């Protein structure tokens, strides 16, 4: 079982706390289904929009419901990216979770560069299939 920590969100001291700003939070796995053959990259685990600048993700609009990472083999990187929006936006859910592209999404919604990002590694609890020295 993977322990997922809620990042309420990262680097808040660098963000603008104006109520005129909102944020989009994206969580992807660029290593799905396996780091050696990432044919589903990027796999979308979570997409939340219209998060008021002074709050956490649970105050936003969940476009794609959170799905816990469950890697079957190897060590996977899970990436959380936060973008600033200038106001509320209507966002359409992608048709599927696999082959999501964060850069394309940011371009379509005119988001610019991320204001914060973090990644962590995860693997199956028993460690089966990880990297070997």
C-alpha positions in Angstrom: 0.0 0.0 0.0 1.4 3.4 -1.0 1.2 6.1 1.6 0.1 9.3 -0.1 0.7 12.6 1.7 -1.5 15.5 1.0 0.8 18.4 -0.1 -1.3 21.5 0.9 0.3 22.8 -1.6 4.0 23.0 -1.7 6.0 26.2 -1.6 3.1 28.3 -0.5 5.4 31.1 0.5 6.2 31.6 -3.2 2.6 31.8 -4.4 0.4 34.8 -4.7 -2.3 34.8 -2.0 -4.8 37.0 -3.9 -8.3 35.6 -4.1 -8.2 36.6 -7.8 -5.9 33.7 -8.5 -6.7 30.1 -8.7 -4.6 27.0 -9.2 -4.7 23.7 -11.1 -3.1 20.6 -9.6 -2.0 17.7 -11.7 -0.7 14.4 -10.5 0.9 12.1 -13.1 3.1 8.9 -13.4 5.5 9.3 -16.2 6.7 5.6 -15.7 3.4 3.7 -16.3 3.0 0.8 -16.7 6.7 0.1 -16.0 9.8 2.3 -16.0 11.5 0.2 -18.7 8.4 0.4 -21.0 6.4 3.6 -20.1 3.8 3.2 -22.9 1.1 4.9 -20.8 3.2 7.9 -20.0 2.0 10.2 -18.6 -0.7 8.3 -16.6 -3.1 10.9 -15.0 -3.8 10.1 -11.3 -5.5 13.4 -10.3 -6.7 16.7 -11.8 -8.1 19.5 -9.7 -8.9 23.0 -11.0 -10.2 26.3 -9.6 -8.3 25.9 -6.3 -8.5 29.3 -4.6 -5.0 30.6 -3.9 -5.4 30.7 -0.2 -6.7 27.1 0.2 -5.8 23.5 -0.3 -6.8 21.2 -3.2 -10.0 20.0 -1.4 -11.5 23.4 -2.1 -11.1 23.1 -5.9 -13.1 21.3 -8.5 -12.0 17.7 -9.0 -12.1 17.0 -12.8 -10.4 13.6 -12.6 -10.9 11.7 -9.3 -7.8 10.8 -7.3 -6.5 7.3 -8.1 -3.8 5.9 -5.8 -0.6 4.9 -7.7 -0.3 1.1 -7.8 2.9 0.3 -9.6 3.3 -3.4 -10.6 7.0 -3.4 -11.2 10.0 -1.1 -10.8 10.3 2.2 -9.1 7.9 4.9 -10.4 8.1 8.6 -10.2 4.9 10.3 -9.2 4.8 14.0 -10.1 2.6 16.7 -8.7 2.5 20.0 -10.6 0.8 23.2 -9.7 -0.2 25.9 -12.2 -1.6 29.4 -11.6 -4.8 30.4 -13.3 -5.9 34.0 -13.6 -9.5 33.2 -12.9 -12.0 30.4 -12.8 -11.9 28.2 -15.9 -14.0 25.5 -17.4 -11.9 22.4 -17.9 -13.0 19.3 -19.8 -12.0 15.9 -18.4 -9.6 14.0 -20.7 -11.2 10.9 -22.4 -8.7 8.6 -20.6 -6.0 8.7 -18.0 -3.2 7.1 -20.0 -1.1 9.2 -22.4 -2.0 12.4 -20.7 0.4 15.2 -21.6 1.0 17.9 -18.9 2.7 20.3 -21.4 -0.1 20.1 -23.9 -2.7 20.6 -21.1 -0.9 23.7 -19.9 -0.7 25.0 -23.5 -4.4 24.4 -24.2 -5.5 26.2 -21.0 -2.8 29.0 -21.4 -1.2 28.2 -18.0 2.4 29.0 -18.6 5.1 27.5 -16.5 4.3 25.7 -13.2 4.5 27.7 -10.0 5.4 24.5 -8.0 6.3 20.9 -8.6 7.4 17.9 -6.6 7.9 14.3 -7.2 8.4 11.2 -5.1 9.3 7.6 -5.9 7.0 4.7 -5.2 7.0 0.9 -5.7 5.1 -2.1 -4.6 5.1 -2.5 -0.9 7.1 -5.7 -1.0 9.6 -4.0 -3.3 9.3 -6.6 -6.0 10.8 -5.6 -9.3 12.8 -2.5 -8.2 16.2 -1.4 -9.5 19.1 -3.5 -8.7 22.7 -2.4 -8.0 
